[in-house]
Amino acid sequence: MKSIKSVLCLAVVGFIFSFSSCKKDDSDANNIPNTDTIGELSFNFRQFVGNDRIVYSQVYNDTSGRPFKITNLRYYISNIVLIKANGLELPLSGKVLLVDNEKEQYTLGEIPVGDYSGLRFMVGIDSATNHLDPALYDASNPLSYQPVSMHWGWNFGYIFMKVEGNVDTDSVPTGNLNGIISYDIGSDPLVRVINFNHIFSVHGNINTVNFKFNILKMFSGIDLATESITHTNPGRDLADRIASNWLLAFTIEP
Amino acid sequence: MIKIQVSKIFILSVIVFWIVSIVSCRKDDAIGTGNEVLELEVPLGFPYPSIPEDNQPTKNRIALGKILFFDPILSRDSTISCSSCHHADKKFTDGLKVAEGIEGRKTLRNSMTILNTAYQPNMFWDGGSPTLETQVSAPIEAHEEMDFNVMKVVERLNNHPLYPSLFRKAYNSGPSAFTLTRAIANFERTLFTGKSKYDAFQYEKKSDALSASEKRGMDIFFGERAECFHCHGGFNFTDFSFKNNGLYEVYADSGRARITTLHDDVGEFKVPSLRNVALTAPYMHDGSVATLEDVVEHYNSGGKPNFNKSFLIRPLNLTQQEKEDLVNFMKALSDQ
């Protein structure tokens, strides 16, 4: 009798357990963020030609006086690490931003409140993620295939930065934008990690770090008359110089 | 005693309930018929290909992939489909030197057959895409091919009167980048070739399946003098490697190096299968060689000097008869 009772007991427990295992895990709902310890942080990205915001179809001059305009500008920011005032590093694992010139604000979600002394991020996508199948992500994920493609099918991986526009390629510029700008910059060796010393704090809901991307600094040492097109491979030299200029092109605005 | 009987019945019913409740947790994975996982019919003597867990073949998936393969909905101006460059009646090639996309745009390279593509360890002449699923985006988005966009194809499919239900039937989910790429790959993985005279000789052991000339050609092909088999060996007549075969002194298309950027890979291209080779002219990565006789002549000459040429490419000094025999053997690789 005793053994039957214990078997019965086990069976009932199993029965109940099997029902409860059907339920979805709803424990997240009980995790109401505590505003004393958790705040929200956003990154703003604004693109400039020198001191002028980039507006599509507006004509600008490069530092040599060569006219150009931008019609499409997008790039990936990933591997974001926030550095607390005490030196502790807070990596925002898995957070990837697809910055589009037409959109300024990118929320990073919930961040521990406190004082921070700096941060760093990667322009591009790290090699572990770069060659995974974009079809595996939901359409809302920046790593999914995009309606304006940010991915190469022929050389499987992400386009870290896409710049499209027009440029006057005449040796003496006349204002006729007769050439195209088409930069598709990607491939593992071209990721660049940029460090920023920047004191900021996270308290409450509205905390923002403002980044400026100055395209003139990205064009530094590049002759737009002859170097306005690269899709990275073959002949990676131009793409490599563009990527290295990212280190100067991004700054934090007060 | 009766008390014990009642307890036993109770225990039994609890256990039955428990099992039923566990089973009911599972998703219904066989909506209607056609969703049972199939075993692909592989030609005699071929290994069974490895198939991704998330894209096992079913009747509904293959049927959906086949419709998509032949549907110009994938191209920006709805003029070309996968089958425009991979004709079913040309052994899934197009007979052109290089493939042509929308508005007659020319690509850099010759359309490879997609028969036996289930065995390819990577895709394209330069291996630039890792799987049959991932390669789907390349022709859709290439400027010289369909000049469109995966997400815009998905949008079109979602607005189509028939596709959403076909996708749900096959994948239990509507058109998405995932289901689109899976469905096309699922169909392509079912395309096999392996019923040639050579196969009758080799795998069915019919010794009279090959003529005397074809047999002499076979000996040359597999011999250490011509050494064709070092690259074109195995059940699919390719070792799937990348080789520089001395076609040019300077390659306009850097081939495998376009992906790896390595100097050592310049002018290397995927070794193509020779199955149906007599039916899939013209030849080489750029379709620059018109006939099988010309191909044999190229290899007999040892090719052009190139810093990266495979050491296997050197003058062969074949006689006219040997060249003819070699061509005849390659013709015996066509499906009956």
Interface residues (C-beta under 8 A of the other chain):
Chain A: M1 I4 V7 L8 A11 V12 G14 F15 S18 F19 S21 C22 H131 D133 P134 A135 L136 A139 S144 Y145 Q146 P147 V148 S149 H151 G153 W154 N155 F156 S187 N233 P234 R236
Chain B: I4 S7 K8 F10 I11 V14 I15 F17 W18 S21 I22 S24 C25 F124 G128 S129 P130 T131 E133 T134 Q135 V136 S137 A138 P139 I140 E141 A142 N149 V150 M151 K152 V154 S176 A177 F178 L180 T181 R182 S254 A257 R258 I259 T261
